[in-house]
Amino acid sequence: MKKAAPYIVIVVALIAGLLLNFSFNEGFHVEVDSSTNGIQDNKIDSQYQSILIYPKKNLLPEFQLTAHDNSVFSNKDFMNVWSLIFIGYTNCPDVCPNTLNQMTQLYNSFDDDMQSKFNFVFLSVDPERDTPQHMAKYLDYFNENFVGVSGSVKNIDSLVKALGGVYSLNKEEGEFYTVDHSARIFLVGPAAERYGILESHSLKTKDKTQIVSDLTQLTSDVTK
């Protein structure tokens, strides 16, 4: 029995690692219920195939970040427009560039009317390395209409938490540290409220017709 102990430890460690990786990549989170100061699972309901809509659409807290053009980015920039937000960092080796490419494909699938109704926002949680100037050059590789934002840790944490995301800076790795972060696309409504998320598998498909159809229907339903 003693000889089996090391193998049991290895198996447990592998399972724990897989669960941790899933939690960051799939945007695992909990929602704080301010009325009870407790924590409850975030339940999602939707009538759309590619969008998960939150039944409770909480207003985002006040925040102030800096956009890649050095302008102030705050709650006001979420008003009267829909926003798709991706949390990440420019030194990300795979998830971020792949997702931004998928977002670019989605943007290019919109007609002019839909493009005018949506903001595409890249929220960097690595402000030390992701200066406005650096993010401006980074986003040039994807789409000139995307907005890159970052700022103080306090403001980043406030917005990430309100969206339902998570991230962790692995600075113990040294100069070229990585960042664990949610891989979801968060949807913010035109009243600056947390509205829902895009289904990951739908975004990854080459044909973005279903997402375009659902988002078009959503914007129509809300304005009725």
Secondary structure, 3 states (H helix, E strand, C coil): CHHHHHHHHHHHHHHHHHHHHHHHHCCCCCEEECCCCEEECCCCECCCCCEEECCCCCECCCCEEEECCCCEEEHHHHECCEEEEEEECCCCCCHHHHHHHHHHHHHHHCCHHHHHHEEEEEEECCCCCCCHHHHHHHHCCCCCCCEEEECCHHHHHHHHHHHCCCEEECHHHCCCCCEEECCCEEEECCECEEEEEECHHHHHCCCCHHHHHHHHHHHHHHHC
